[in-house]
Amino acid sequence: MNFKATILGACASVIALSAATAADLPSRKAPVAPPPPVFSWTGWHGGVVGGYAGGDANYNVNLYAVNGAAWKTNPSAGTSGYIVGYESGYTWQLPNNFVVGYEGDYSYTNISPDGSRTYNGGVSSNLTYFGTERFRFGYAMGRLMPYVTGGFAYGYFNGVSYGSTNGLWVSSGSSASRWGGGWTVGAGLEYALMNNFSVKAEYLYSSITAPSGGSAVSLAGNGVGVVNGGNYNLNLARVGVNYHIKSIGALLGVDGLGDF
């Protein structure tokens, strides 16, 4: 009986030792994968934009008669044309998911008046270049970001002429080409397709002070008209594609260098 008790005790000791040793061995379970990084809008971006603009050009014209009389008229015309260019900026995403940023763009345009709505001749002035410098305020909903924007707008006008051969006044000269400035407001929606690429759709309303210059003479030879400035008002709808730079290291291929 003592022999059996000794054997059973030895077996129990071996089992207990094996269990203790197994508990000390490392787990063979596969490591748990870390969660994917949360997308952030913080960083630099740059890309291309293009779209269509339509609006109206309203000018102030001073008319002078040879008898000394003077009066004013306000010829206006609808405008339309395409726009294509580039943009760049920087965005900060705050801990509460609100987004603030700055964005500038510069584009080539072919926006010009469609025709005049005045009986005594019309003003013609083409907008050749258009740009803005704006702030953006949005809210990050993951990879989707709605935003509002506003700031400074400017454009380059390709001369100003006044008059029409089928009206009562005929052009006698055009002003030199020059820049004009104004303001812009709008809203947009941007979506990140990948960590470094996003697409956007945007609407801007802009009002730019048009240059003075350009003149016309009456077909009857009894008066002169001179353009005295005005406003170029644009409704701009455009889309764009942006490339995002999250860090200097990501741009150069060096992990962790200059993370934003």
C-alpha positions as CSV (number, residue, x, y, z in Angstrom):
1,M,0.0,0.0,0.0
2,N,2.9,2.3,0.8
3,F,4.4,1.6,-2.5
4,K,1.2,2.5,-4.4
5,A,0.9,5.7,-2.4
6,T,4.5,6.6,-3.3
7,I,3.8,6.1,-7.0
8,L,0.6,8.1,-6.9
9,G,2.3,11.0,-5.1
10,A,5.1,11.0,-7.6
11,C,2.7,11.2,-10.5
12,A,0.8,14.0,-8.9
13,S,4.0,15.9,-8.4
14,V,5.0,15.5,-12.1
15,I,1.5,16.7,-13.3
16,A,1.7,19.7,-11.0
17,L,5.2,20.6,-12.2
18,S,4.1,20.3,-15.9
19,A,1.1,22.5,-15.3
20,A,3.3,25.2,-13.6
21,T,5.9,25.0,-16.4
22,A,3.2,25.3,-19.1
23,A,1.8,28.4,-17.4
24,D,5.2,30.0,-17.6
25,L,5.6,29.4,-21.4
26,P,4.7,32.2,-23.8
27,S,1.3,32.1,-25.4
28,R,1.0,30.7,-28.9
29,K,-1.9,33.0,-29.8
30,A,-1.5,35.3,-32.7
31,P,-0.8,38.9,-31.7
32,V,-3.8,41.3,-31.9
33,A,-3.5,43.7,-34.8
34,P,-3.4,47.3,-33.8
35,P,-6.4,49.4,-34.9
36,P,-6.0,51.4,-38.1
37,P,-4.8,55.0,-37.6
38,V,-7.6,57.6,-37.5
39,F,-7.7,59.8,-40.6
40,S,-6.8,63.4,-40.0
41,W,-7.1,66.5,-42.3
42,T,-4.1,68.2,-40.7
43,G,-1.3,68.9,-43.2
44,W,-0.5,70.6,-46.5
45,H,-2.4,70.0,-49.7
46,G,-2.2,71.1,-53.4
47,G,-4.0,70.2,-56.5
48,V,-5.9,71.3,-59.6
49,V,-9.4,72.8,-60.0
50,G,-11.7,73.6,-62.9
51,G,-15.3,74.6,-63.5
52,Y,-17.7,77.1,-65.0
53,A,-18.5,80.7,-64.0
54,G,-21.5,82.9,-64.9
55,G,-22.7,86.2,-63.6
56,D,-23.0,89.8,-64.7
57,A,-20.8,92.8,-65.4
58,N,-22.2,96.1,-64.2
59,Y,-20.4,99.3,-65.3
60,N,-20.8,103.0,-64.5
61,V,-20.6,105.2,-67.6
62,N,-20.4,109.0,-67.6
63,L,-21.9,110.6,-70.7
64,Y,-21.1,114.2,-71.7
65,A,-22.9,116.2,-74.3
66,V,-21.3,119.0,-76.4
67,N,-23.8,121.5,-74.9
68,G,-22.4,120.8,-71.4
69,A,-25.0,118.4,-70.2
70,A,-23.8,115.3,-68.3
71,W,-25.6,112.2,-67.1
72,K,-24.8,108.6,-66.2
73,T,-25.9,105.2,-67.5
74,N,-25.3,101.7,-66.1
75,P,-24.9,99.2,-68.9
76,S,-24.7,95.6,-67.8
77,A,-24.3,92.3,-69.5
78,G,-24.4,88.6,-68.5
79,T,-21.0,86.9,-68.3
80,S,-20.0,83.2,-68.7
81,G,-16.9,81.1,-69.3
82,Y,-14.7,78.3,-68.0
83,I,-12.0,78.4,-65.4
84,V,-9.0,76.0,-64.8
85,G,-6.1,76.4,-62.4
86,Y,-4.3,75.2,-59.3
87,E,-4.7,75.6,-55.5
88,S,-2.7,74.9,-52.3
89,G,-3.1,75.4,-48.6
90,Y,-2.8,74.1,-45.1
91,T,-5.4,72.6,-42.8
92,W,-5.6,72.0,-39.0
93,Q,-8.0,69.5,-37.5
94,L,-8.7,70.3,-33.9
95,P,-9.4,67.7,-31.2
96,N,-13.2,68.4,-31.4
97,N,-13.1,67.6,-35.2
98,F,-13.6,71.3,-36.2
99,V,-11.3,72.2,-39.0
100,V,-9.6,75.5,-39.8
101,G,-7.4,76.3,-42.8
102,Y,-6.1,78.6,-45.4
103,E,-6.3,78.1,-49.1
104,G,-5.2,80.1,-52.2
105,D,-5.9,79.4,-55.9
106,Y,-5.0,80.9,-59.2
107,S,-6.7,80.2,-62.5
108,Y,-6.9,81.0,-66.2
109,T,-10.3,82.0,-67.4
110,N,-12.1,83.0,-70.6
111,I,-15.0,84.8,-68.8
112,S,-16.5,87.5,-71.0
113,P,-19.8,89.4,-71.5
114,D,-22.5,87.6,-73.4
115,G,-24.1,90.9,-74.7
116,S,-25.3,94.2,-73.5
117,R,-28.7,95.2,-72.1
118,T,-28.6,98.9,-72.8
119,Y,-29.9,101.0,-75.7
120,N,-26.8,103.2,-76.1
121,G,-23.9,100.7,-76.4
122,G,-22.4,98.3,-74.0
123,V,-19.2,97.8,-72.0
124,S,-16.9,94.9,-73.0
125,S,-14.2,93.6,-70.7
126,N,-12.8,90.0,-70.5
127,L,-11.6,88.4,-67.3
128,T,-8.4,86.6,-68.2
129,Y,-7.1,85.5,-64.8
130,F,-8.8,84.9,-61.5
131,G,-7.6,84.0,-58.0
132,T,-8.6,84.0,-54.3
133,E,-6.9,83.9,-50.9
134,R,-9.4,82.4,-48.4
135,F,-9.9,80.9,-45.0
136,R,-11.8,77.7,-44.6
137,F,-13.9,76.5,-41.6
138,G,-15.3,73.0,-41.6
139,Y,-16.1,69.9,-39.6
140,A,-14.4,66.6,-40.1
141,M,-16.8,63.6,-40.4
142,G,-14.1,61.0,-40.8
143,R,-13.0,61.3,-44.4
144,L,-15.9,63.7,-45.3
145,M,-15.5,67.4,-44.6
146,P,-18.2,70.1,-45.3
147,Y,-16.9,73.6,-45.0
148,V,-17.5,77.3,-45.6
149,T,-14.9,79.7,-47.0
150,G,-14.3,83.4,-47.6
151,G,-11.7,86.0,-48.3
152,F,-10.0,88.1,-51.0
153,A,-10.6,87.7,-54.7
154,Y,-8.8,89.3,-57.6
155,G,-8.8,89.2,-61.4
156,Y,-7.0,90.5,-64.5
157,F,-9.1,92.4,-67.0
158,N,-8.1,92.4,-70.6
159,G,-9.0,96.1,-71.3
160,V,-12.3,97.9,-71.2
161,S,-14.1,99.2,-74.2
162,Y,-17.4,101.0,-74.6
163,G,-19.9,101.4,-77.4
164,S,-21.4,99.3,-80.2
165,T,-21.6,99.8,-83.9
166,N,-25.2,98.8,-84.0
167,G,-26.1,101.2,-81.1
168,L,-26.0,104.9,-80.7
169,W,-22.4,105.0,-79.6
170,V,-19.2,103.7,-81.3
171,S,-16.1,102.9,-79.4
172,S,-13.3,105.4,-79.6
173,G,-10.7,103.6,-77.5
174,S,-10.0,100.9,-74.9
175,S,-8.4,101.1,-71.5
176,A,-5.1,99.3,-70.7
177,S,-5.4,95.8,-69.2
178,R,-5.2,95.9,-65.4
179,W,-5.9,94.1,-62.1
180,G,-9.0,94.4,-60.0
181,G,-9.7,93.3,-56.4
182,G,-12.8,92.3,-54.3
183,W,-14.2,89.6,-52.1
184,T,-15.5,86.1,-52.2
185,V,-17.6,83.7,-50.1
186,G,-18.8,80.2,-50.6
187,A,-19.0,76.6,-49.4
188,G,-17.8,73.2,-50.4
189,L,-17.6,69.5,-49.7
190,E,-14.3,67.5,-49.7
191,Y,-13.9,63.7,-49.4
192,A,-10.6,61.8,-48.9
193,L,-10.5,58.8,-51.2
194,M,-7.2,57.7,-49.7
195,N,-4.9,59.1,-47.0
196,N,-3.2,61.3,-49.6
197,F,-5.8,62.1,-52.2
198,S,-9.1,63.9,-51.9
199,V,-11.8,65.2,-54.3
200,K,-13.9,68.3,-53.8
201,A,-16.8,70.3,-55.1
202,E,-17.1,74.0,-54.3
203,Y,-19.3,77.0,-55.0
204,L,-18.0,80.6,-54.7
205,Y,-19.7,84.0,-55.2
206,S,-17.2,86.7,-56.0
207,S,-17.4,90.4,-56.7
208,I,-14.4,92.2,-58.2
209,T,-14.1,95.9,-58.8
210,A,-13.7,96.4,-62.6
211,P,-11.3,99.0,-63.9
212,S,-12.1,102.3,-65.3
213,G,-11.3,103.4,-68.8
214,G,-12.6,103.0,-72.3
215,S,-14.7,105.6,-74.1
216,A,-17.1,106.1,-77.0
217,V,-18.5,108.9,-79.1
218,S,-22.1,109.4,-80.2
219,L,-22.9,108.5,-83.8
220,A,-24.5,111.9,-84.1
221,G,-21.2,113.5,-83.0
222,N,-22.8,115.4,-80.0
223,G,-21.5,113.4,-77.0
224,V,-18.8,111.3,-75.4
225,G,-19.1,108.4,-73.0
226,V,-16.4,107.3,-70.5
227,V,-16.4,104.2,-68.4
228,N,-16.0,105.0,-64.7
229,G,-15.5,101.5,-63.1
230,G,-18.0,98.9,-62.1
231,N,-18.3,95.4,-60.7
232,Y,-17.8,92.0,-62.1
233,N,-20.0,89.5,-60.2
234,L,-19.3,85.8,-60.6
235,N,-21.1,82.6,-59.6
236,L,-18.4,79.9,-59.8
237,A,-19.0,76.2,-59.5
238,R,-15.9,74.0,-59.7
239,V,-14.4,70.6,-58.8
240,G,-10.9,69.7,-57.8
241,V,-8.4,67.0,-56.9
242,N,-5.9,67.5,-54.0
243,Y,-2.8,65.6,-52.9
244,H,-2.2,65.8,-49.1
245,I,1.2,65.8,-47.4
246,K,0.9,64.6,-43.8
247,S,4.6,65.1,-42.9
248,I,7.9,66.0,-44.4
249,G,9.0,62.4,-43.8
250,A,6.1,61.0,-45.8
251,L,7.2,63.2,-48.7
252,L,10.8,62.2,-48.5
253,G,10.2,58.5,-47.5
254,V,11.6,58.9,-44.0
255,D,9.2,57.7,-41.3
256,G,8.5,60.1,-38.4
257,L,10.3,63.0,-39.9
258,G,8.5,66.3,-39.3
259,D,5.1,64.8,-38.5
260,F,2.4,67.5,-38.5
